Amino acid sequence: MLGLTACVSHQELVNFNEGAAFPASPELITNIPELRIQKKDILAISVQTTLGLNPEDVAPFNLQGGNIPGNSLNYQVDGNGNIEFPMVGQVHLEGLTLYEAKDTLTELLTRDFKAPVVNIRFTSFKFTILGEVSGPGTYTLPDDRVSILDALAFGDMTSYADRYNIMIVREQNGQREYGNINIHDRQLFQSPYFYLRPNDFIYVHPLKEKVGTVSDQFTKVLPWIGLGTTLLNLIIILTRT
């Protein structure tokens, strides 16, 4: 009876099994977040040119520009929201999208270079996942679009994960907000928390059935009681023969 009370039903383990059916035709993705650069972000920035300049002319940006040891193309945004860019100096990028940052750097470089081409991307998309997962920890991906499904693939939910109750803690613009994800709901893909933002914290709550497996001390000794009972029965049988 104790074993049965700790069982998890099949429905609790199946994802995307509630709500309206998925559409038969492709649907437009409308909830992709517009990420903005924050303090401590790491950006990969390279500069090329296709008009009137030799590769050596932009070498300072691509060979010795970055401020991250071991990778000269990476720039970390400092505590004031700036990066130190070669031949330009400090450039304030905090609060800008990648496209806006690209335009800003291109405009600054146009003063000295002809038709500069700037490429910029995030290299430090970090999130933390804890709770009822087999791989808790902090993960950093070289990407600018990470979904909750990507994060859960790294964490790998256990059988006792409450798929109805996955909490997202998000900090941005000096504020902290809390959201909830229900993996059973097919409308998950429309949630504002489906796509993560850098430094999101994910907590997977445990099911109530998990309590019976960790808190009841009797269940811990139950296997030994079963083994002792089996041995006792065997001794009784042997003494009667």
DOLUMTI-321712 format. One record per residue (C-alpha): x, y, z; residue in three letters. Coordinates in pm, 1 decimal, padded with zeros to 6 digits. Layout:
% DOLUMTI-321712
<atom c1="X" c2="Y" c3="Z" type="ALA"/>
...
//
This chain:
% DOLUMTI-321712
<atom c1="00000.0" c2="00000.0" c3="00000.0" type="MET"/>
<atom c1="00284.2" c2="00236.6" c3="00078.5" type="LEU"/>
<atom c1="00440.0" c2="00160.9" c3="-00257.5" type="GLY"/>
<atom c1="00116.6" c2="00234.0" c3="-00440.3" type="LEU"/>
<atom c1="00074.9" c2="00575.7" c3="-00274.9" type="THR"/>
<atom c1="00408.7" c2="00684.8" c3="-00420.3" type="ALA"/>
<atom c1="00324.1" c2="00583.3" c3="-00777.1" type="CYS"/>
<atom c1="00310.2" c2="00848.2" c3="-01050.5" type="VAL"/>
<atom c1="00032.6" c2="00813.8" c3="-01306.5" type="SER"/>
<atom c1="00095.3" c2="00794.8" c3="-01679.6" type="HIS"/>
<atom c1="-00090.8" c2="01122.4" c3="-01736.5" type="GLN"/>
<atom c1="00146.3" c2="01305.7" c3="-01502.4" type="GLU"/>
<atom c1="00442.6" c2="01199.0" c3="-01716.3" type="LEU"/>
<atom c1="00302.3" c2="01290.9" c3="-02058.9" type="VAL"/>
<atom c1="00379.9" c2="01639.1" c3="-02193.6" type="ASN"/>
<atom c1="00151.6" c2="01852.5" c3="-02415.8" type="PHE"/>
<atom c1="-00154.4" c2="01638.4" c3="-02341.6" type="ASN"/>
<atom c1="-00399.1" c2="01910.2" c3="-02236.9" type="GLU"/>
<atom c1="-00576.3" c2="02201.2" c3="-02403.1" type="GLY"/>
<atom c1="-00675.4" c2="02264.0" c3="-02762.6" type="ALA"/>
<atom c1="-00515.3" c2="02044.7" c3="-03026.9" type="ALA"/>
<atom c1="-00211.4" c2="02172.6" c3="-03211.0" type="PHE"/>
<atom c1="-00301.7" c2="02353.1" c3="-03534.8" type="PRO"/>
<atom c1="-00285.0" c2="02144.5" c3="-03851.4" type="ALA"/>
<atom c1="-00111.1" c2="02422.6" c3="-04046.6" type="SER"/>
<atom c1="00205.6" c2="02618.1" c3="-03955.8" type="PRO"/>
<atom c1="00152.2" c2="02909.7" c3="-03718.2" type="GLU"/>
<atom c1="00336.3" c2="03237.9" c3="-03697.5" type="LEU"/>
<atom c1="00581.7" c2="03270.0" c3="-03409.0" type="ILE"/>
<atom c1="00504.4" c2="03596.7" c3="-03233.7" type="THR"/>
<atom c1="00661.1" c2="03564.3" c3="-02889.0" type="ASN"/>
<atom c1="01031.9" c2="03566.5" c3="-02969.4" type="ILE"/>
<atom c1="01186.4" c2="03805.9" c3="-02716.0" type="PRO"/>
<atom c1="01393.9" c2="04101.4" c3="-02825.3" type="GLU"/>
<atom c1="01699.3" c2="04054.3" c3="-02609.1" type="LEU"/>
<atom c1="01879.5" c2="04363.8" c3="-02489.5" type="ARG"/>
<atom c1="02239.2" c2="04385.4" c3="-02379.4" type="ILE"/>
<atom c1="02294.1" c2="04385.6" c3="-02005.0" type="GLN"/>
<atom c1="02588.9" c2="04436.4" c3="-01772.8" type="LYS"/>
<atom c1="02828.0" c2="04136.6" c3="-01765.4" type="LYS"/>
<atom c1="02703.5" c2="04005.5" c3="-02101.0" type="ASP"/>
<atom c1="02976.1" c2="03869.5" c3="-02326.6" type="ILE"/>
<atom c1="02954.5" c2="03972.8" c3="-02690.2" type="LEU"/>
<atom c1="03144.0" c2="03835.2" c3="-02988.0" type="ALA"/>
<atom c1="03224.1" c2="04129.8" c3="-03214.2" type="ILE"/>
<atom c1="03417.0" c2="04117.2" c3="-03540.4" type="SER"/>
<atom c1="03480.5" c2="04381.3" c3="-03804.3" type="VAL"/>
<atom c1="03534.7" c2="04323.5" c3="-04176.2" type="GLN"/>
<atom c1="03535.7" c2="04545.1" c3="-04479.7" type="THR"/>
<atom c1="03452.6" c2="04481.5" c3="-04842.2" type="THR"/>
<atom c1="03548.0" c2="04813.6" c3="-04995.4" type="LEU"/>
<atom c1="03886.5" c2="04974.6" c3="-05039.8" type="GLY"/>
<atom c1="04065.5" c2="04829.7" c3="-04736.1" type="LEU"/>
<atom c1="04303.2" c2="04544.9" c3="-04675.7" type="ASN"/>
<atom c1="04235.1" c2="04284.7" c3="-04402.3" type="PRO"/>
<atom c1="04524.7" c2="04436.7" c3="-04210.3" type="GLU"/>
<atom c1="04329.9" c2="04759.3" c3="-04172.8" type="ASP"/>
<atom c1="04072.9" c2="04596.2" c3="-03945.1" type="VAL"/>
<atom c1="04319.4" c2="04363.9" c3="-03771.4" type="ALA"/>
<atom c1="04310.6" c2="04562.5" c3="-03444.6" type="PRO"/>
<atom c1="03946.7" c2="04463.1" c3="-03400.1" type="PHE"/>
<atom c1="03986.1" c2="04096.0" c3="-03484.5" type="ASN"/>
<atom c1="04329.0" c2="04007.1" c3="-03348.2" type="LEU"/>
<atom c1="04368.8" c2="04206.5" c3="-03027.2" type="GLN"/>
<atom c1="04036.2" c2="04364.6" c3="-02959.7" type="GLY"/>
<atom c1="03858.5" c2="04155.5" c3="-02700.4" type="GLY"/>
<atom c1="03892.8" c2="04176.0" c3="-02324.7" type="ASN"/>
<atom c1="03821.8" c2="03806.8" c3="-02257.8" type="ILE"/>
<atom c1="04139.6" c2="03598.1" c3="-02203.5" type="PRO"/>
<atom c1="04181.7" c2="03332.2" c3="-02470.0" type="GLY"/>
<atom c1="03938.0" c2="03484.9" c3="-02718.6" type="ASN"/>
<atom c1="04023.7" c2="03815.9" c3="-02880.1" type="SER"/>
<atom c1="03679.4" c2="03856.9" c3="-03038.6" type="LEU"/>
<atom c1="03486.7" c2="03856.6" c3="-02711.5" type="ASN"/>
<atom c1="03400.8" c2="04171.4" c3="-02517.9" type="TYR"/>
<atom c1="03241.9" c2="04175.7" c3="-02173.2" type="GLN"/>
<atom c1="03005.1" c2="04458.2" c3="-02090.1" type="VAL"/>
<atom c1="03135.5" c2="04622.8" c3="-01773.5" type="ASP"/>
<atom c1="02944.9" c2="04741.5" c3="-01467.1" type="GLY"/>
<atom c1="02865.8" c2="05071.5" c3="-01636.2" type="ASN"/>
<atom c1="02722.3" c2="04905.7" c3="-01945.9" type="GLY"/>
<atom c1="03024.4" c2="04984.0" c3="-02165.5" type="ASN"/>
<atom c1="03279.3" c2="04795.5" c3="-02373.1" type="ILE"/>
<atom c1="03628.6" c2="04918.2" c3="-02459.0" type="GLU"/>
<atom c1="03648.1" c2="04903.0" c3="-02838.0" type="PHE"/>
<atom c1="03981.2" c2="04937.2" c3="-03026.5" type="PRO"/>
<atom c1="04047.1" c2="05274.9" c3="-03187.3" type="MET"/>
<atom c1="03709.3" c2="05399.6" c3="-03060.9" type="VAL"/>
<atom c1="03725.7" c2="05383.3" c3="-02683.2" type="GLY"/>
<atom c1="03434.4" c2="05322.9" c3="-02450.7" type="GLN"/>
<atom c1="03102.0" c2="05250.3" c3="-02616.1" type="VAL"/>
<atom c1="02781.7" c2="05227.7" c3="-02412.9" type="HIS"/>
<atom c1="02582.2" c2="04922.8" c3="-02526.8" type="LEU"/>
<atom c1="02365.4" c2="04839.8" c3="-02225.4" type="GLU"/>
<atom c1="01995.7" c2="04841.4" c3="-02311.6" type="GLY"/>
<atom c1="02052.1" c2="04805.7" c3="-02686.6" type="LEU"/>
<atom c1="01943.0" c2="04515.7" c3="-02903.0" type="THR"/>
<atom c1="02209.5" c2="04344.0" c3="-03112.1" type="LEU"/>
<atom c1="02086.7" c2="04528.9" c3="-03420.2" type="TYR"/>
<atom c1="02104.5" c2="04863.7" c3="-03240.3" type="GLU"/>
<atom c1="02452.5" c2="04783.0" c3="-03107.9" type="ALA"/>
<atom c1="02563.3" c2="04684.8" c3="-03457.8" type="LYS"/>
<atom c1="02436.6" c2="05016.8" c3="-03597.3" type="ASP"/>
<atom c1="02609.2" c2="05209.1" c3="-03317.0" type="THR"/>
<atom c1="02946.7" c2="05047.2" c3="-03378.6" type="LEU"/>
<atom c1="02912.8" c2="05075.4" c3="-03755.6" type="THR"/>
<atom c1="02845.0" c2="05448.1" c3="-03728.6" type="GLU"/>
<atom c1="03147.6" c2="05500.1" c3="-03505.2" type="LEU"/>
<atom c1="03375.9" c2="05302.3" c3="-03738.1" type="LEU"/>
<atom c1="03252.9" c2="05484.5" c3="-04048.1" type="THR"/>
<atom c1="03448.6" c2="05790.2" c3="-03931.7" type="ARG"/>
<atom c1="03777.7" c2="05609.5" c3="-04001.0" type="ASP"/>
<atom c1="03685.3" c2="05319.4" c3="-04229.1" type="PHE"/>
<atom c1="03504.8" c2="05285.3" c3="-04557.6" type="LYS"/>
<atom c1="03198.4" c2="05054.9" c3="-04553.9" type="ALA"/>
<atom c1="03280.8" c2="04861.8" c3="-04233.8" type="PRO"/>
<atom c1="03084.5" c2="04542.7" c3="-04170.1" type="VAL"/>
<atom c1="03020.1" c2="04467.1" c3="-03802.6" type="VAL"/>
<atom c1="02904.4" c2="04128.0" c3="-03677.6" type="ASN"/>
<atom c1="02787.7" c2="04094.0" c3="-03317.9" type="ILE"/>
<atom c1="02623.5" c2="03814.8" c3="-03119.3" type="ARG"/>
<atom c1="02573.4" c2="03694.0" c3="-02763.2" type="PHE"/>
<atom c1="02810.7" c2="03420.8" c3="-02643.4" type="THR"/>
<atom c1="02699.8" c2="03397.8" c3="-02280.7" type="SER"/>
<atom c1="02332.5" c2="03298.1" c3="-02261.9" type="PHE"/>
<atom c1="02327.8" c2="03167.1" c3="-01904.2" type="LYS"/>
<atom c1="02043.8" c2="03001.7" c3="-01713.2" type="PHE"/>
<atom c1="02015.5" c2="02797.2" c3="-01393.4" type="THR"/>
<atom c1="01789.1" c2="02496.3" c3="-01340.3" type="ILE"/>
<atom c1="01724.3" c2="02329.0" c3="-01003.5" type="LEU"/>
<atom c1="01464.1" c2="02110.3" c3="-00837.4" type="GLY"/>
<atom c1="01328.3" c2="01778.4" c3="-00960.6" type="GLU"/>
<atom c1="01581.7" c2="01734.2" c3="-01239.3" type="VAL"/>
<atom c1="01867.5" c2="01490.8" c3="-01282.6" type="SER"/>
<atom c1="02108.0" c2="01756.4" c3="-01409.3" type="GLY"/>
<atom c1="02077.3" c2="02063.8" c3="-01185.5" type="PRO"/>
<atom c1="02322.5" c2="02344.2" c3="-01241.5" type="GLY"/>
<atom c1="02405.9" c2="02657.4" c3="-01435.4" type="THR"/>
<atom c1="02446.9" c2="02629.4" c3="-01811.2" type="TYR"/>
<atom c1="02596.4" c2="02877.0" c3="-02057.5" type="THR"/>
<atom c1="02516.7" c2="02852.1" c3="-02428.3" type="LEU"/>
<atom c1="02664.6" c2="03042.8" c3="-02724.4" type="PRO"/>
<atom c1="02319.7" c2="03139.5" c3="-02848.1" type="ASP"/>
<atom c1="02064.3" c2="03418.9" c3="-02834.3" type="ASP"/>
<atom c1="01747.7" c2="03208.1" c3="-02842.4" type="ARG"/>
<atom c1="01691.5" c2="02940.4" c3="-02576.4" type="VAL"/>
<atom c1="01349.5" c2="02795.0" c3="-02494.4" type="SER"/>
<atom c1="01226.7" c2="02632.1" c3="-02175.3" type="ILE"/>
<atom c1="01234.7" c2="02299.6" c3="-02362.3" type="LEU"/>
<atom c1="01604.4" c2="02350.6" c3="-02441.1" type="ASP"/>
<atom c1="01672.0" c2="02418.5" c3="-02073.2" type="ALA"/>
<atom c1="01473.3" c2="02115.0" c3="-01956.2" type="LEU"/>
<atom c1="01662.6" c2="01899.3" c3="-02204.1" type="ALA"/>
<atom c1="01980.9" c2="01992.1" c3="-02017.4" type="PHE"/>
<atom c1="01825.4" c2="01943.9" c3="-01674.5" type="GLY"/>
<atom c1="01627.2" c2="01629.8" c3="-01769.3" type="ASP"/>
<atom c1="01315.3" c2="01616.4" c3="-01546.2" type="MET"/>
<atom c1="01276.1" c2="01311.6" c3="-01324.0" type="THR"/>
<atom c1="00960.7" c2="01099.4" c3="-01296.8" type="SER"/>
<atom c1="00861.8" c2="01298.3" c3="-00987.3" type="TYR"/>
<atom c1="00883.0" c2="01639.7" c3="-01159.6" type="ALA"/>
<atom c1="00559.5" c2="01840.1" c3="-01137.2" type="ASP"/>
<atom c1="00508.2" c2="01931.6" c3="-01500.6" type="ARG"/>
<atom c1="00216.2" c2="02157.1" c3="-01401.3" type="TYR"/>
<atom c1="00434.1" c2="02373.4" c3="-01179.9" type="ASN"/>
<atom c1="00767.9" c2="02493.2" c3="-01320.7" type="ILE"/>
<atom c1="00869.9" c2="02831.9" c3="-01186.4" type="MET"/>
<atom c1="01069.1" c2="03090.3" c3="-01382.4" type="ILE"/>
<atom c1="01243.2" c2="03370.7" c3="-01192.7" type="VAL"/>
<atom c1="01351.8" c2="03652.6" c3="-01421.7" type="ARG"/>
<atom c1="01557.9" c2="03962.5" c3="-01342.5" type="GLU"/>
<atom c1="01580.0" c2="04248.7" c3="-01588.5" type="GLN"/>
<atom c1="01588.5" c2="04627.4" c3="-01578.5" type="ASN"/>
<atom c1="01640.5" c2="04618.9" c3="-01202.1" type="GLY"/>
<atom c1="01320.9" c2="04419.6" c3="-01142.3" type="GLN"/>
<atom c1="01244.6" c2="04059.0" c3="-01051.0" type="ARG"/>
<atom c1="00938.4" c2="03877.9" c3="-01185.6" type="GLU"/>
<atom c1="00797.1" c2="03528.7" c3="-01136.8" type="TYR"/>
<atom c1="00625.6" c2="03312.5" c3="-01394.9" type="GLY"/>
<atom c1="00490.6" c2="02960.9" c3="-01416.8" type="ASN"/>
<atom c1="00516.6" c2="02702.8" c3="-01694.1" type="ILE"/>
<atom c1="00279.2" c2="02407.4" c3="-01741.8" type="ASN"/>
<atom c1="00441.4" c2="02149.0" c3="-01969.7" type="ILE"/>
<atom c1="00110.8" c2="01962.5" c3="-02005.9" type="HIS"/>
<atom c1="-00059.6" c2="02261.8" c3="-02167.3" type="ASP"/>
<atom c1="-00031.3" c2="02280.3" c3="-02546.9" type="ARG"/>
<atom c1="-00053.9" c2="02659.9" c3="-02518.7" type="GLN"/>
<atom c1="00291.0" c2="02654.0" c3="-02359.4" type="LEU"/>
<atom c1="00443.9" c2="02767.8" c3="-02688.4" type="PHE"/>
<atom c1="00254.1" c2="03098.0" c3="-02663.5" type="GLN"/>
<atom c1="00370.3" c2="03171.5" c3="-02309.5" type="SER"/>
<atom c1="00592.6" c2="03477.4" c3="-02252.6" type="PRO"/>
<atom c1="00815.2" c2="03240.0" c3="-02056.2" type="TYR"/>
<atom c1="00854.0" c2="02983.0" c3="-02334.8" type="PHE"/>
<atom c1="01163.1" c2="03164.9" c3="-02457.9" type="TYR"/>
<atom c1="01409.1" c2="03227.7" c3="-02178.5" type="LEU"/>
<atom c1="01607.0" c2="03540.9" c3="-02115.7" type="ARG"/>
<atom c1="01970.0" c2="03548.4" c3="-02000.9" type="PRO"/>
<atom c1="02017.2" c2="03463.9" c3="-01630.5" type="ASN"/>
<atom c1="01669.2" c2="03311.6" c3="-01589.6" type="ASP"/>
<atom c1="01631.3" c2="03077.4" c3="-01291.3" type="PHE"/>
<atom c1="01417.6" c2="02764.3" c3="-01339.3" type="ILE"/>
<atom c1="01281.8" c2="02560.1" c3="-01050.6" type="TYR"/>
<atom c1="01097.4" c2="02232.3" c3="-01113.4" type="VAL"/>
<atom c1="00868.0" c2="02151.6" c3="-00820.7" type="HIS"/>
<atom c1="00835.8" c2="01788.5" c3="-00703.6" type="PRO"/>
<atom c1="00507.2" c2="01596.2" c3="-00712.6" type="LEU"/>
<atom c1="00339.1" c2="01509.0" c3="-00384.4" type="LYS"/>
<atom c1="00412.9" c2="01143.1" c3="-00460.0" type="GLU"/>
<atom c1="00780.5" c2="01219.5" c3="-00403.4" type="LYS"/>
<atom c1="00710.7" c2="01278.7" c3="-00032.8" type="VAL"/>
<atom c1="00639.9" c2="00909.9" c3="00025.8" type="GLY"/>
<atom c1="00979.3" c2="00816.0" c3="-00114.5" type="THR"/>
<atom c1="01189.0" c2="01049.1" c3="00101.9" type="VAL"/>
<atom c1="01006.6" c2="01133.9" c3="00424.9" type="SER"/>
<atom c1="00859.4" c2="00804.4" c3="00544.7" type="ASP"/>
<atom c1="01136.1" c2="00623.9" c3="00727.4" type="GLN"/>
<atom c1="00934.4" c2="00303.3" c3="00723.5" type="PHE"/>
<atom c1="00959.9" c2="00281.1" c3="00344.9" type="THR"/>
<atom c1="01338.5" c2="00289.7" c3="00374.7" type="LYS"/>
<atom c1="01347.5" c2="-00027.0" c3="00584.0" type="VAL"/>
<atom c1="01061.7" c2="-00196.8" c3="00399.0" type="LEU"/>
<atom c1="01294.4" c2="-00391.7" c3="00164.8" type="PRO"/>
<atom c1="01489.7" c2="-00523.1" c3="00463.3" type="TRP"/>
<atom c1="01167.6" c2="-00630.7" c3="00634.2" type="ILE"/>
<atom c1="01069.0" c2="-00814.4" c3="00316.5" type="GLY"/>
<atom c1="01407.6" c2="-00986.7" c3="00302.1" type="LEU"/>
<atom c1="01387.1" c2="-01085.1" c3="00668.9" type="GLY"/>
<atom c1="01037.5" c2="-01225.1" c3="00620.7" type="THR"/>
<atom c1="01155.8" c2="-01432.3" c3="00325.9" type="THR"/>
<atom c1="01448.6" c2="-01573.0" c3="00524.3" type="LEU"/>
<atom c1="01221.8" c2="-01649.4" c3="00820.3" type="LEU"/>
<atom c1="00979.7" c2="-01838.7" c3="00597.7" type="ASN"/>
<atom c1="01267.8" c2="-02029.7" c3="00444.4" type="LEU"/>
<atom c1="01395.9" c2="-02131.8" c3="00790.7" type="ILE"/>
<atom c1="01048.2" c2="-02247.2" c3="00895.2" type="ILE"/>
<atom c1="01015.3" c2="-02454.5" c3="00579.3" type="ILE"/>
<atom c1="01357.6" c2="-02614.0" c3="00627.5" type="LEU"/>
<atom c1="01295.0" c2="-02699.1" c3="00996.7" type="THR"/>
<atom c1="00967.2" c2="-02870.2" c3="00911.2" type="ARG"/>
<atom c1="01120.3" c2="-03099.7" c3="00650.2" type="THR"/>
//
